[in-house]
């Protein structure tokens, strides 16, 4: 088997004269199943090929080949089936970064069950909502912390869970708890012989509860063709090589794990690196990268900021040949500082739980700091106004994906589970509306502005929060910030910045004025924040996205009472 060309049976590609990908067309049969047709296929032809290196914060490590992954996923499938899991069942996975996640999700793919990847930070209330919304049948959860306690409390109210599997992350640990199946014990007892279960490419594969910044999470579901949508991003954005070792920093409860911890990476025959930790410590992660010689790296901008503040010069990160980011917009300061340390330009991409990478800085292109790249060759995208008319270059519009009526788009979700109304709200007239706004420059690069509801309309101008946030983040006093619109009795709406300070600075009127002048010098004067509020932390979703809607709601409440918010001139 030519592992470097293995993925090509699942796509047609075209390139420009500089070798940059310009067209990506998925190819697959009606019974395509990633677990059987990719992982097991590689295992049959090259069973000793490295598939995953896993290590924990306690020093334990495991090395898995594709042959190992096939064997353990077959055993997991037999274990699940022995406890009643069958095609179409809804199975929640709450497994952090435990290596058993990979056994489990592939086993569910093989059985045709639907995986619901979830965070270990959920509360009892969160579980109750999700259990009822998705009619969850089974759950596989970590033994860490109080996860099992929260699930048991939720099950006291929701009676639909048929079996619960408890996973101790380490190799030899056993997780005894009344009412739960000890995953490791049960797995050991199973056969590694599994006959293929017939599944169809258009059947449900997995589902994400989207970490929306308003309202209850929606349930975006994908079919079995979804993994193919990750080939182009793994191969041409992450720039993964067949014998490389890739690290994407993401918990398995988030869609980002599908982007960087399983599908695209294994399509191209590369190994994934998993560092299983409880608390993120920048120094420990950089030490692990240096020890295991990670070759390609992807993380949200926040991780890069922590690396820079920790002092990257103290760690040998020379094995990294390509660096990427997604999950939030990247500001130029982080881009430039990382480049100074490593000589690597961070290649940004943008997407959602509902999609794969929609815009991307592909390998072979020159990134522009602050830009989320150009349209992915997988999608046909446009920027439109409120009436779905395409806006000219330089003007802000909503990012949409054009999908002709009746056509399936690989990589794009099939809809919101059990909610046709919300599906039609975002997907109509041949357009999927992302709800995110951007503008395009004359060379086709896209620049993120914010969610549709986050765009600030002040003094006749439309102002995107990210531009102002990027400027503020360059000031040494600012650790984190969120820019929103706030009510003003004279101007109607003004720009407000809610700021978390670094440890070296204290709130003061002088600092407010300094920050306002700092923004004025680097943007159009009308964009500076007339209101600045200092806080200890920003409201965020489970996945770390800032909940600007919560800030706006709190401001509306304050508007009804005497203001204690710091205001500038």
C-alpha positions in Angstrom: 0.0 0.0 0.0 1.2 3.5 -0.9 0.1 5.2 2.3 0.9 8.6 0.8 -1.7 8.1 -1.9 -4.2 6.1 0.1 -6.5 9.1 0.7 -6.8 9.8 -3.1 -9.3 7.0 -3.6 -11.7 9.2 -1.7 -11.4 12.4 -3.6 -10.5 14.2 -6.9 -8.1 17.1 -6.7 -6.8 19.9 -8.8 -3.9 22.3 -8.2 -2.7 25.6 -9.6 0.7 26.2 -11.1 2.2 26.7 -7.6 0.9 23.4 -6.3 -1.9 25.0 -4.2 -5.1 23.0 -4.0 -7.9 24.6 -6.0 -10.5 21.9 -6.2 -11.5 19.1 -3.9 -14.3 16.7 -4.8 -15.2 13.9 -2.4 -15.6 10.4 -3.8 -17.2 7.6 -1.9 -19.6 4.6 -2.2 -23.1 4.3 -0.6 -21.7 2.1 2.2 -18.7 4.2 3.1 -17.7 3.8 6.7 -14.5 5.5 8.0 -13.8 2.8 10.6 -14.0 -0.1 8.1 -12.8 1.6 5.0 -9.9 3.7 6.4 -8.7 2.5 9.7 -9.3 -1.2 9.2 -8.0 -1.0 5.6 -4.7 0.6 6.7 -4.5 -2.0 9.5 -4.8 -4.9 7.0 -2.1 -3.6 4.7 0.2 -2.0 7.2 -0.7 -3.2 10.7 2.5 -2.0 12.3 2.1 1.6 11.1 2.1 4.1 14.0 -1.4 5.4 14.7 -1.2 7.2 18.1 1.1 8.1 20.9 -0.7 8.8 24.1 0.8 10.0 27.3 -0.6 11.4 30.6 0.4 14.1 33.0 1.5 11.4 35.4 4.1 10.0 33.0 2.2 7.0 31.7 2.5 6.4 27.9 1.0 4.1 25.3 1.9 3.5 21.7 -0.8 2.2 19.3 -0.4 0.9 15.7 -3.3 0.8 13.2 -3.4 -2.9 13.9 -3.9 -2.1 17.6 -6.6 0.4 16.9 -8.5 -2.1 14.7 -8.2 -4.8 17.3 -9.4 -2.6 20.3 -12.2 -1.0 18.3 -13.5 -4.5 17.3 -13.3 -5.5 21.0 -15.2 -2.4 22.0 -17.8 -3.0 19.3 -18.4 -6.5 20.7 -18.5 -5.2 24.2 -21.1 -2.5 23.3 -23.2 -5.0 21.3 -23.1 -7.4 24.3 -24.8 -4.7 26.3 -27.4 -4.0 23.7 -26.0 -1.2 21.6 -27.1 -1.5 18.0 -27.5 0.5 14.8 -29.2 3.9 15.3 -28.7 4.0 19.1 -27.7 7.3 20.6 -24.5 7.0 22.6 -22.9 9.8 24.6 -19.1 9.8 25.0 -17.6 11.9 27.8 -14.0 10.7 27.7 -11.8 13.8 27.8 -8.5 12.7 26.1 -8.5 9.1 27.3 -7.3 6.7 24.6 -10.4 4.7 25.1 -12.3 7.4 23.2 -10.7 6.3 19.9 -11.7 2.6 20.6 -15.2 3.7 21.4 -16.0 6.1 18.6 -14.7 3.7 16.0 -16.7 0.9 17.6 -19.8 3.0 17.4 -19.1 3.8 13.7 -18.8 0.1 13.0 -22.1 -0.7 14.7 -23.9 2.2 13.0 -24.7 3.8 16.4 -24.6 7.6 16.7 -21.8 9.1 18.8 -22.6 12.2 20.8 -19.2 13.7 21.8 -19.6 15.7 25.0 -17.5 17.7 27.5 -16.6 16.4 31.0 -17.5 19.9 32.3 -21.2 19.3 32.0 -23.4 19.7 35.1 -26.3 17.5 36.1 -28.7 20.1 34.6 -26.7 19.9 31.3 -26.9 16.1 31.2 -30.7 16.2 31.8 -31.2 18.6 28.9 -29.0 16.6 26.6 -30.4 13.2 27.6 -34.0 14.4 26.8 -33.2 16.4 23.7 -31.3 13.6 22.0 -33.1 10.7 23.7 -29.7 9.2 24.7 -29.7 5.4 25.1 -26.2 4.8 26.5 -23.3 6.7 27.9 -19.5 6.0 28.1 -17.9 8.4 30.6 -14.6 9.1 32.4 -14.1 8.0 36.0 -12.3 11.3 36.6 -13.7 13.9 39.0 -17.4 14.1 39.7 -18.6 13.2 36.1 -20.2 9.9 37.2 -21.9 11.6 40.2 -23.5 14.2 37.8 -24.6 11.5 35.4 -26.2 9.4 38.1 -28.0 12.4 39.4 -29.3 13.1 35.9 -30.4 9.5 35.5 -32.5 9.8 38.6 -34.7 12.2 36.6 -34.1 10.7 33.1 -34.9 7.0 32.8 -33.8 6.3 29.3 -30.2 5.2 29.8 -29.9 1.5 29.2 -26.3 1.0 30.3 -23.4 3.2 31.6 -19.8 2.4 30.9 -17.1 3.9 33.2 -13.6 4.5 31.9 -10.5 4.8 34.0 -8.0 6.5 31.7 -4.8 4.6 32.7 -3.8 1.2 31.4 -4.4 -1.0 34.4 -7.0 1.0 36.4 -10.4 -0.4 37.0 -13.5 1.6 37.7 -15.8 -0.1 40.0 -19.1 1.7 40.7 -22.6 0.4 41.3 -24.8 0.5 38.2 -21.9 1.0 35.8 -20.0 -1.4 33.5 -16.2 -1.3 34.2 -15.1 -0.5 30.6 -11.5 -1.8 30.9 -12.5 -5.1 32.5 -15.4 -5.6 30.0 -13.1 -4.8 27.0 -10.5 -7.3 28.1 -13.0 -10.1 28.0 -14.2 -9.5 24.4 -13.2 -11.1 21.2 -11.3 -9.0 18.6 -13.2 -10.7 15.7 -16.0 -8.6 14.2 -18.1 -9.1 11.1 -18.8 -5.9 9.2 -22.2 -4.3 10.0 -23.9 -2.8 6.9 -24.1 1.0 7.2 -24.9 3.7 4.6 -23.0 6.9 3.9 -26.1 9.0 4.4 -27.0 7.6 7.8 -26.2 9.5 11.0 -22.6 9.1 12.2 -22.3 11.6 15.1 -23.8 14.6 16.7 -22.5 17.7 18.4 -24.4 19.9 20.9 -23.2 23.3 19.5 -21.8 25.6 22.1 -23.9 28.5 21.0 -23.5 31.8 22.7 -27.3 32.2 23.1 -30.1 29.8 24.0 -29.9 26.1 24.6 -27.3 24.2 22.5 -28.6 22.9 19.2 -27.9 19.3 18.0 -26.0 19.4 14.7 -25.8 15.9 13.2 -23.4 14.6 10.5 -23.6 11.5 8.3 -20.9 8.9 7.5 -19.5 11.0 4.6 -18.5 13.7 7.1 -14.9 12.3 7.8 -14.0 12.8 4.1 -14.6 16.5 4.5 -11.5 16.6 6.8 -9.1 15.2 4.2 -8.3 18.5 2.5 -7.8 20.4 5.8 -5.5 17.7 7.2 -3.5 17.3 4.1 -3.3 20.9 2.9 -4.0 23.1 6.0 -2.3 21.0 8.8 0.2 20.0 6.1 0.4 16.5 7.6 2.8 13.9 6.2 2.3 10.2 6.4 5.0 9.6 8.8 4.4 12.7 10.9 3.1 13.1 14.4 0.2 15.6 14.7 -1.1 17.3 17.8 -4.3 19.3 17.9 -5.0 20.7 21.3 -8.7 19.8 21.9 -10.8 17.8 24.2 -12.7 15.0 22.5 -16.0 16.6 23.6 -15.6 19.4 20.9 -15.9 19.3 17.2 -12.3 20.5 16.9 -11.2 17.0 17.9 -12.8 15.7 14.7 -10.8 18.2 12.8 -7.4 17.3 14.3 -7.5 14.1 16.4 -8.9 11.3 14.1 -10.4 11.6 10.7 -8.2 13.6 8.3 -5.0 12.6 10.1 -5.7 8.9 9.7 -6.8 9.3 6.1 -3.3 10.3 5.2 -1.7 7.6 7.4 -0.2 9.9 10.0 0.0 9.4 13.7 -1.8 11.5 16.3 -0.3 12.7 19.6 -2.5 12.8 22.6 -1.5 14.5 25.9 -4.0 13.5 28.5 -4.1 16.2 31.3 -6.5 17.5 33.9 -5.2 21.0 34.1 -3.6 22.8 31.3 0.0 23.8 32.1 1.8 25.5 29.2 5.2 24.3 30.3 4.1 20.7 30.5 2.6 20.7 27.1 5.7 22.3 25.5 7.9 19.7 27.3 5.7 16.9 25.8 6.0 18.4 22.3 9.8 18.5 22.7 10.0 15.0 24.1 7.9 13.2 21.5 9.0 15.4 18.6 5.6 16.5 17.4 5.9 17.6 13.7 2.6 19.5 13.1 0.7 21.5 15.7 -2.8 23.1 15.9 -4.2 25.0 18.8 -6.6 27.9 19.4 -4.9 31.3 19.7 -5.3 31.2 23.5 -2.8 28.3 23.7 -0.3 30.2 21.6 -0.7 33.2 23.9 0.0 31.0 26.9 3.1 29.6 25.2 4.4 33.1 24.5 3.8 34.3 28.0 5.4 31.1 29.5 8.6 31.7 27.5 8.9 29.5 24.4 12.7 30.1 24.2 13.1 27.6 27.1 11.8 24.7 25.1 13.0 22.8 22.0 10.1 23.1 19.6 12.2 22.6 16.6 10.5 19.4 15.5 7.4 21.4 14.6 7.4 22.1 10.9 3.9 23.6 10.5 1.6 25.4 12.8 -2.1 26.1 12.5 -5.0 27.6 14.5 -8.8 27.7 14.6 -11.5 28.0 17.2 -11.3 31.8 17.6 -9.9 34.6 15.6 -6.1 35.0 15.6 -4.8 38.5 16.3 -1.6 39.8 14.5 0.3 40.2 17.8 0.2 36.4 18.5 1.1 35.6 14.9 4.1 37.9 14.9 5.5 36.8 18.3 5.2 33.1 17.5 7.0 33.8 14.1 9.8 35.6 16.0 10.3 32.6 18.2 10.0 29.7 15.7 10.2 31.1 12.2 6.8 29.5 11.6 3.7 31.4 10.3 0.5 30.3 12.0 -2.0 29.3 9.3 -5.5 30.1 10.4 -8.8 28.4 9.4 -12.4 29.0 10.2 -15.3 26.6 10.6 -18.1 25.5 12.9 -19.5 22.4 14.6 -21.8 22.3 11.6 -19.0 22.2 9.1 -15.4 21.3 8.5 -12.8 24.0 7.7 -14.8 26.6 5.6 -12.0 29.2 5.1 -8.4 28.2 5.3 -4.8 29.3 4.7 -3.7 26.4 2.6 -0.1 25.1 2.4 1.7 27.0 -0.3 -0.1 30.2 0.3 1.1 33.3 2.1 -0.9 34.0 5.2 -1.9 37.5 6.1 -1.8 38.1 9.9 -5.4 38.4 11.1 -7.0 36.9 8.0 -8.8 33.5 8.3 -7.7 32.6 4.8 -9.5 32.0 1.5 -12.5 29.8 0.8 -11.8 26.1 1.1 -11.9 24.2 -2.2 -14.4 21.9 -0.6 -17.1 24.6 -0.4 -18.8 27.3 -2.5 -19.0 30.2 -0.2 -20.1 33.9 -0.5 -20.6 37.0 1.7 -24.2 38.3 1.5 -26.3 41.1 3.0 -29.6 40.7 4.9 -31.4 40.1 1.6 -28.9 37.4 0.5 -27.3 39.6 -2.1 -23.6 39.2 -2.6 -21.7 42.2 -1.1 -18.7 43.9 -2.9 -15.2 43.3 -1.7 -14.4 45.4 1.4 -17.9 45.3 2.7 -19.1 43.3 5.7 -21.4 40.4 4.9 -22.6 37.1 6.4 -20.6 34.1 5.4 -22.8 31.5 3.6 -22.3 28.2 1.9 -24.0 27.7 -1.4 -25.6 24.3 -1.8 -27.9 23.7 -4.7 -31.3 22.3 -3.8 -31.2 18.5 -3.6 -27.4 18.3 -3.5 -25.5 16.8 -0.5 -22.5 18.7 0.6 -19.8 16.6 2.3 -18.6 18.2 5.5 -21.7 20.2 6.1 -24.1 19.0 8.7 -27.4 17.4 7.7 -29.5 19.6 10.0 -30.4 20.2 13.6 -31.7 16.9 15.1 -35.4 17.0 15.8 -35.7 20.7 15.0 -36.8 21.4 11.4 -37.6 25.0 12.3 -34.1 25.9 13.4 -32.7 24.0 10.4 -34.8 26.1 8.0 -33.9 29.3 9.8 -30.2 28.8 8.8 -30.6 26.7 5.7 -32.9 28.0 3.0 -32.8 29.2 -0.7 -29.8 27.0 -1.4 -27.7 28.8 1.3 -26.5 27.7 4.7 -26.1 30.8 6.8 -23.2 30.5 9.3 -24.3 33.5 11.3 -20.7 34.8 11.1 -19.7 38.0 9.3 -16.5 38.9 7.5 -15.2 41.0 4.6 -13.1 40.0 1.7 -10.1 41.9 0.3 -9.2 42.3 -3.3 -7.1 39.1 -3.2 -9.8 36.9 -1.8 -8.6 36.8 1.8 -11.4 36.8 4.4 -11.3 38.9 7.6 -13.5 37.9 10.5 -15.8 40.6 12.0 -18.0 38.7 14.4 -21.3 37.0 14.8 -24.2 38.7 13.1 -25.6 39.8 16.4 -22.1 41.0 17.6 -21.7 43.6 14.9 -22.0 47.0 16.5 -24.0 49.8 14.8 -22.8 53.0 16.3 -23.0 56.6 15.0 -24.0 55.3 11.6 -21.1 52.9 11.3 -20.9 49.1 11.4 -18.1 48.1 13.7 -16.7 44.6 14.0 -15.6 43.6 17.6 -12.6 41.5 16.5 -10.7 44.4 15.0 -10.9 46.4 18.3 -10.2 43.3 20.4 -7.1 42.6 18.3 -5.7 46.0 19.0 -6.4 45.9 22.7 -4.8 42.4 22.9 -1.5 44.0 21.8 -1.4 46.2 24.9 0.6 44.6 27.8 -2.2 45.3 30.3 -4.8 43.2 28.5 -5.0 39.4 29.1 -8.5 38.9 27.5 -11.2 41.2 26.2 -14.6 41.3 24.7 -16.0 44.3 22.6 -19.7 44.9 22.5 -22.2 47.6 21.8 -23.7 49.3 24.9 -26.6 51.7 25.2 -25.9 55.4 25.5 -28.5 58.1 26.1 -26.9 60.5 23.7 -25.3 58.4 20.9 -27.8 55.5 21.1 -25.0 52.8 21.0 -21.3 53.1 21.8 -18.4 50.7 21.7 -17.6 49.0 25.0 -14.6 46.9 26.0 -14.8 44.4 28.9 -11.3 43.6 29.9 -9.4 41.1 32.0 -6.1 42.6 33.0 -2.7 40.9 33.3 -1.3 40.5 36.8 1.0 43.5 36.5 -1.8 46.1 36.1 -4.6 47.4 38.3 -7.8 49.1 37.1 -7.6 52.9 37.1 -9.0 56.0 35.3 -5.5 56.6 33.8 -5.4 53.1 32.4 -8.8 53.6 30.8 -7.6 56.7 29.0 -4.4 55.0 28.0 -6.3 52.1 26.4 -8.7 54.4 24.7 -5.8 56.4 23.2 -4.0 53.2 22.2 -7.0 52.1 20.2 -7.5 55.6 18.6 -3.9 55.5 17.3 -4.4 52.2 15.5 -7.9 52.3 14.2 -10.4 54.9 12.9 -11.2 57.2 15.8 -14.9 56.3 15.8 -14.1 52.7 16.8 -12.4 53.4 20.1 -14.2 52.0 23.2 -16.0 54.9 24.9 -16.8 52.5 27.8 -14.2 50.3 29.5 -15.1 47.9 32.2 -12.5 45.7 34.1 -13.6 42.3 35.2 -12.0 39.2 36.8 -13.2 36.9 34.0 -15.3 36.9 30.9 -18.5 34.8 30.5 -17.7 31.8 28.2 -19.3 28.7 26.7 -18.0 25.2 27.7 -15.7 25.4 24.6 -14.2 28.7 25.6 -16.1 31.1 23.3 -16.9 34.5 24.8 -20.6 35.0 25.4 -21.0 38.6 24.3 -24.7 38.2 24.6 -24.4 37.7 28.3 -22.3 40.9 28.6 -25.0 42.8 26.6 -27.7 41.5 28.9 -25.8 42.5 32.0 -25.3 46.0 30.5 -29.1 46.2 29.9 -29.7 45.4 33.6 -27.2 48.0 34.7 -28.9 50.6 32.5 -31.9 50.3 34.8 -29.8 51.2 37.8 -27.1 53.8 38.7 -24.1 53.1 36.6 -20.8 52.1 38.1 -19.1 51.4 34.8 -16.0 53.3 34.0 -16.6 55.7 31.1 -14.2 57.7 29.1 -14.7 61.0 27.2 
